[in-house]
């Protein structure tokens, strides 16, 4: 299956007997799949844009590819190891120790598998939004961050001006500048963005 133009895709490495099944399950989450039978083939075709989740079969080189994905895309990429045979507790522990976020048996109930993957994808999407928000906040000047912090406390422009020792007109100019930099239209949206980022505005 191909990869959507918006980059919202899952990487699947699994044998012929289950690969299409995983693609169908992931489609329930709105994900297209880039799928391979062997880890080596997947490694040769890795894209600049990371997948939202990787489903890797242990028997097809999943553990080795997991390490490569971590090196290439960092620790935030969710990776699920799956296996038909290596499902003993020791195997699961070993998979988690090499960096998997989850470890599933191929015989797992389909709805449970989808629920587990959905949890990982939702976490990634939340973290991705927060990172983007934080990046926009770093574009603000120190004064603009001070203004935003005071607005977040519920102060009016007149109160912000009094606190910072500047004119109301100057406060208004700072507000307009920070709205443009953050890509929002209102002060409420600016405060919400800062809260999502979990960043200090001071």
C-alpha positions as CSV (number, residue, x, y, z in Angstrom):
1,X,0.0,0.0,0.0
2,X,1.3,3.5,-0.8
3,X,2.0,6.4,1.5
4,X,-0.4,9.4,1.7
5,X,1.0,12.7,0.6
6,X,0.5,14.2,4.1
7,X,3.1,11.7,5.5
8,X,0.6,10.1,7.8
9,X,1.7,6.5,7.4
10,X,2.8,3.4,9.3
11,X,5.8,1.2,8.6
12,X,5.1,-2.5,8.6
13,X,7.6,-5.3,8.3
14,X,6.0,-8.7,8.5
15,X,5.6,-12.0,6.6
16,X,3.3,-12.5,3.8
17,X,0.8,-14.3,6.0
18,X,0.0,-11.3,8.2
19,X,1.3,-8.2,6.4
20,X,-1.9,-7.3,4.7
21,X,-3.9,-8.0,7.9
22,X,-1.8,-5.3,9.7
23,X,-2.3,-2.9,6.9
24,X,-6.1,-3.4,7.1
25,X,-6.1,-2.9,10.9
26,X,-4.0,0.3,10.6
27,X,-6.4,1.7,8.0
28,X,-8.9,1.7,10.8
29,X,-6.8,4.4,12.4
30,X,-6.6,6.4,9.1
31,X,-3.1,5.3,8.4
32,X,-1.7,4.2,5.1
33,X,1.2,1.7,5.2
34,X,4.6,1.3,3.7
35,X,5.1,-2.4,4.0
36,X,7.9,-4.8,3.5
37,X,8.6,-8.5,4.0
38,X,12.2,-8.1,5.2
39,X,13.8,-5.6,7.5
40,X,16.7,-5.1,5.1
41,X,14.3,-3.9,2.4
42,X,12.6,-1.5,4.8
43,X,16.0,-0.2,5.8
44,X,16.9,0.6,2.2
45,X,13.7,2.5,1.7
46,X,13.5,4.6,4.9
47,X,12.0,8.1,4.2
48,X,13.1,11.4,5.6
49,X,9.7,11.8,7.2
50,X,9.3,9.3,10.1
51,X,6.2,7.0,10.2
52,X,3.6,7.6,13.0
53,X,4.2,4.0,14.2
54,X,6.3,1.0,13.1
55,X,5.0,-2.6,13.4
56,X,8.0,-4.9,13.2
57,X,7.9,-8.7,13.2
58,X,10.6,-10.2,15.3
59,X,11.2,-13.1,13.0
60,X,11.8,-10.8,10.0
61,X,14.6,-8.7,11.6
62,X,12.4,-6.4,13.7
63,X,14.8,-6.0,16.6
64,X,17.7,-5.0,14.3
65,X,15.5,-2.5,12.4
66,X,14.1,-1.1,15.6
67,X,17.6,0.0,16.6
68,X,18.1,1.6,13.2
69,X,14.8,3.5,13.5
70,X,15.8,4.8,16.9
71,X,19.1,6.0,15.5
72,X,17.5,7.7,12.5
73,X,14.3,9.1,14.0
74,X,14.9,9.3,17.8
75,X,13.2,7.9,20.8
76,X,9.7,9.3,20.2
77,X,8.8,7.0,17.3
78,X,6.4,4.3,18.6
79,X,7.5,0.8,17.7
80,X,5.5,-2.4,18.2
81,X,7.3,-5.7,18.0
82,X,5.1,-8.6,16.9
83,X,5.8,-12.3,16.9
84,X,4.1,-15.6,16.0
85,X,6.5,-17.8,18.1
86,X,8.6,-15.7,20.5
87,X,5.9,-14.7,22.9
88,X,7.2,-16.1,26.2
89,X,7.6,-13.6,29.0
90,X,11.4,-13.6,28.5
91,X,10.9,-12.7,24.8
92,X,8.6,-9.8,25.6
93,X,11.0,-8.5,28.2
94,X,13.9,-8.7,25.7
95,X,11.9,-6.8,23.1
96,X,11.0,-4.1,25.5
97,X,14.6,-3.8,26.7
98,X,15.8,-3.2,23.1
99,X,13.5,-0.3,22.9
100,X,10.0,-1.4,21.8
101,X,7.0,0.5,23.1
102,X,4.8,-2.6,23.0
103,X,5.2,-6.3,22.2
104,X,2.3,-8.3,20.7
105,X,1.5,-11.8,19.7
106,X,0.3,-12.3,16.2
107,X,-2.7,-14.1,17.7
108,X,-3.8,-11.1,19.7
109,X,-7.4,-10.0,19.3
110,X,-7.6,-7.5,16.4
111,X,-9.5,-4.9,18.5
112,X,-7.0,-5.1,21.3
113,X,-4.1,-4.6,18.8
114,X,-5.8,-1.5,17.2
115,X,-6.5,-0.1,20.7
116,X,-2.8,-0.5,21.7
117,X,-1.6,1.1,18.5
118,X,-4.1,3.9,18.7
119,X,-2.8,4.8,22.2
120,X,0.8,5.0,20.9
121,X,-0.2,7.1,17.8
122,X,-2.3,9.5,19.9
123,X,0.6,10.0,22.2
124,X,2.9,10.8,19.3
125,X,0.5,13.2,17.7
126,X,0.1,15.1,21.1
127,X,3.8,15.3,21.5
128,X,4.3,16.4,17.9
129,X,1.8,19.3,18.4
130,X,3.5,20.3,21.6
131,X,6.9,20.3,19.9
132,X,5.6,22.5,17.1
133,X,4.0,24.9,19.5
134,X,7.2,25.1,21.5
135,X,9.1,25.9,18.4
136,X,6.8,28.8,17.6
137,X,7.1,30.1,21.1
138,X,10.9,30.3,20.8
139,X,10.4,32.8,18.0
140,X,9.1,35.4,20.5
141,X,11.3,38.1,22.0
142,X,11.8,38.2,25.7
143,X,9.4,41.1,26.0
144,X,6.7,39.3,23.9
145,X,7.0,36.3,26.2
146,X,6.6,38.6,29.2
147,X,3.5,40.1,27.7
148,X,2.1,36.6,26.9
149,X,2.8,35.4,30.4
150,X,0.9,38.3,31.9
151,X,-2.0,37.9,29.6
152,X,-2.1,34.2,30.6
153,X,-2.5,35.4,34.2
154,X,-5.7,37.2,33.0
155,X,-4.4,40.7,33.0
156,X,-5.7,43.4,30.7
157,X,-3.5,45.4,28.3
158,X,-3.6,48.3,30.7
159,X,-2.5,46.1,33.6
160,X,0.3,44.6,31.5
161,X,1.5,48.1,30.5
162,X,1.6,49.1,34.2
163,X,3.5,46.0,35.3
164,X,6.1,46.3,32.5
165,X,6.3,50.1,32.7
166,X,5.4,50.6,29.0
167,X,2.5,52.2,27.2
168,X,-0.7,50.5,26.4
169,X,0.0,51.2,22.8
170,X,3.3,49.4,23.0
171,X,1.6,46.4,24.7
172,X,-0.8,46.3,21.8
173,X,2.0,46.2,19.3
174,X,3.7,43.4,21.2
175,X,0.4,41.5,21.2
176,X,-0.1,41.9,17.5
177,X,3.5,40.8,16.8
178,X,3.2,37.6,19.0
179,X,-0.1,36.7,17.4
180,X,1.5,36.8,14.0
181,X,4.5,34.8,15.1
182,X,2.4,32.2,16.7
183,X,0.0,32.0,13.8
184,X,-3.1,32.6,15.9
185,X,-5.8,35.3,15.8
186,X,-6.7,36.0,19.4
187,X,-5.0,36.3,22.8
188,X,-7.0,33.3,24.0
189,X,-5.5,31.2,21.2
190,X,-2.0,32.4,22.1
191,X,-2.5,31.4,25.7
192,X,-3.9,28.0,24.7
193,X,-0.9,27.4,22.5
194,X,1.5,28.2,25.3
195,X,-0.4,25.8,27.6
196,X,-0.3,23.0,25.0
197,X,3.5,23.4,24.6
198,X,3.9,23.1,28.3
199,X,6.5,25.8,28.1
200,X,7.3,28.7,30.5
201,X,6.4,32.0,28.9
202,X,8.5,34.0,31.3
